Amino acid sequence: MLPLVSAALTIARAMRGLTIPEVAIMAGVTPDDVFDAENFLEDVHPATVQIIAGALGIDLRLVEKSF
């Protein structure tokens, strides 16, 4: 996962005024998964990152190809 993806998740969550537990409920994942994805930890599965991004309305294809 790119650091830019991690930042995009954090920014999208903050712009919506959501907490990590709220995003976890929306995405159907654990709060630890959301925390790991936002903090660029390698142990989070890419599919989990995609699910979280989808819940926040982020198209990761655009984020990953920005550079």
C-alpha positions in Angstrom: 0.0 0.0 0.0 1.3 3.4 -0.9 1.6 6.2 1.8 -0.7 8.3 -0.4 -3.5 5.7 0.0 -3.1 5.8 3.7 -3.3 9.6 3.7 -6.3 9.6 1.4 -8.2 7.3 3.9 -7.3 9.5 6.8 -8.3 12.7 5.0 -11.6 11.3 3.7 -12.5 10.1 7.2 -11.6 13.5 8.7 -13.5 15.5 6.1 -16.7 13.5 6.8 -16.2 14.0 10.6 -16.2 10.2 11.3 -14.3 8.3 13.9 -12.4 5.1 13.3 -15.1 3.0 14.9 -17.8 4.6 12.8 -15.8 3.9 9.6 -15.3 0.3 10.8 -19.0 -0.2 11.2 -19.7 1.3 7.8 -17.1 -0.9 6.1 -17.8 -4.0 8.1 -14.3 -4.3 9.3 -12.6 -4.0 12.7 -11.4 -0.6 14.1 -7.9 -2.1 14.1 -8.1 -2.7 10.4 -9.1 1.0 9.8 -6.3 2.1 12.1 -3.7 -0.1 10.4 -4.8 1.2 7.0 -4.6 4.8 8.0 -1.2 4.4 9.6 0.4 2.7 6.6 0.9 -0.6 8.4 1.8 -3.5 6.1 -0.2 -6.2 7.9 -3.5 -4.9 6.5 -4.8 -6.9 3.5 -5.2 -4.9 0.2 -8.8 -6.1 -0.1 -9.6 -4.6 3.4 -8.1 -1.3 2.3 -10.3 -1.4 -0.8 -13.4 -2.1 1.4 -12.6 0.8 3.7 -12.0 3.1 0.7 -15.3 2.1 -0.8 -17.1 2.9 2.4 -15.6 6.4 2.3 -16.3 6.9 -1.4 -12.7 6.9 -2.5 -11.7 5.4 -5.9 -8.2 4.0 -5.1 -7.4 3.7 -8.8 -7.2 7.5 -9.0 -5.1 7.8 -5.8 -2.6 5.1 -6.8 -2.0 6.6 -10.2 -1.5 10.2 -9.2 2.3 10.0 -9.5 
